[in-house]
C-alpha cells in the first residue's frame, strides 16, 4: 500500500520515517521521539466547483480520487444508489468507529480497538481514504499486539483526518447528488 522511506537518524538515534503513496506523496510521518508524529499537509487543490466537480485524481494524497471516480462510474452502470449509499455509510460510520476506538482506549480494551480499527480500515480502503487507512492500520496493530500505549495520538490524528476528509467528500459527491 505505502512505501516507507527512512528520513533521518539524528545524533540521539531519533528515527523518522515517511509513509508515501504510490505517487510519492507523504501520507504519514512517524518519529521515535516524545513529540507526536504529524501528518504531512496535502498539496493544495481547489474545492469542489459548481455541480460538485471532483479535484484532479492526484491532487490530494489523502484521497484516491480515481478510486472514487471508478466506484461512481460503476454505480451509474450497475446500481445508481450504490455509490451514494457507500459514501453516506462512510460519513456516518467513521465517527462511530472513532468513538469506539476512544472507548477502547479508556477501557483498556485492545480487542475492541482492533475490531473498530479493522472495520474502519476496510471501509476507508474501499473508498480510497489512504491517510485514514494508514492510521487505522497502526491502531489495528496496536490492538492486535495488546499495546495501546500511544493509541490516543493516533485516534486524535484519525479524527482530525476525518474532519478534513468528510467535508471534501460531502462537497464533491453528496451535495451534487442532492441537487439532482
N, C-alpha and C positions, 0 to 999 in steps of 0.2 A: 504494500500500500504506500508507505512512505520510505524515503531514503534518509538514513541517519548519517549526519556529517559531523565529525568532531570539529568544534570551532576553536577551542582554546584550552590549553592546560597551563595554568598560571603557576607562579612560584610557590604558592601554598597548595599545590596539587588540586586546584579547583578545576573541575571539568565542566565544560559547557558543550552541549550537542544540539544541533538543529534537526528537526524532522521536516523534510521537504516533500512536496507532492511531485508528481512526475514531470511537472513543468519547472521545477526548481524553486518554487515559491516556499518560503519558510512558513510552516504551519504552526510549529511549536518550538520554543527554545527551552531546553532543560538545562539546569545547572545544579551542581552539587554544593551549593552554598546555603547560608542561612536565609538569604534573600529569596523570595518566591520566584519561580520561573515565570517568564512573561510570554505571552503570545505575540508574535510579530504582527504589527498592523498590516492590514491588507493594502494592496495597491489601490489608489483612489479610482473610483468609477462613478459615472453619473447615475443618479437614482432612476428608477423605472419612469419612463416617459409616458405621455398620453397613451391611453389604451393598454398600459401595463407592459410596455416594451421591456424585454429582459436584457440586462447588460451583456456585453460580449462574453463568449464562452470562457475565456481565460482571464477575465478582468478581476476576479476575486478568488484567491486560492482557498478561501474558506468554504466555498460552494462550488460544486462541479455543475456549472450551468448547462453543459452539454448533456449530462445525465438527465437533468430536469426537462430539457427540451425533448429528449428522446422519450421519456415517460409521458410527457404531454402529448406528443405525436402518437404514441402507441394507444393512449387513452382515446384520442379522437377516432382512431381506426377501429378499436375493439369495444371499448366501454366508455362512453362520453363522460361518465361521472367518476371513473376510477382515479384520475389524477387529482381532482379537487378533493375527493374523499380522503386520499392519502395525505394530501397537504393539510387538510383540516385535522386529521388524526394526529399528524406530527405536531402541529401547533398546540393542540390540546394535551397530547400525551407527554411531550417533552417536559413541561413544567411539573407534571405529576410524577414523572420518573425522577426528576431532580429533587423534588420534595422527599421521595422515598429514600434517595441517597443521603439526604440530610438526616432523616430519621435513623437510618442505618448507622451513620457516624455517631449520633448522640447516644444510640443504644448499644454501640459497640458490636454491631451485627454484620460481620463480614459477608455472610451468605446473602443477606438482603442487599448489601452493596453490590455484590457480584451479579445478582439477578436483575436489579434495576439498571446497572451499567450495561450489562449484556443486552437487555431489551432495547434500551435507547441506542446503543451502538448499532444494532441491526436496522432499526428504523432510520437512523441518521445515515447509515451507509447506503441503504436503498435509495435514499433521496439525494445522495451526493454531498452531504454535510461533512466535508473532510476534516475540518478542525474539531468538530464535535466527536467524530469517530475516534480521533487520536486521544482526546481527553477521556472518553468512555472506556477505551481500551486500557488506559492506565488505571482507571478506577476498577475496572473488571479484574485486572491482575492483582490489585491491592486486596480486593475481596477474596479472590482465589487463594492468595498467599496468606490470608488472615492477618494482614498487616495494614491497618487503616491509618497509621501514622502518616500525616501529610495529606490525607484524603480531603480535608476541609479546603485546602488551597485548590485542589483540582476541581472540587464541586463548585467552588466560587467562580473559578475560571469558566467552567462549563455553563453555569448560569449566566455569566457575562456574555459568552459566545451566543447563547440562545437569545439573549436580549438584543443582540445586534442582528442576528440572522432572521429571527421571527418577523420583524417588520419588513425586511427586504423581501421575504417570500410572500407576505401578505400583499405588499405593493405590486410585486411582479406578477402574481398569479391570481390571488383570490379577489382583489379589487376588480381586476379585469373580468373575472367570472361573474361578479355581482352586477357589472354594468351591462351584461347581455340581456 
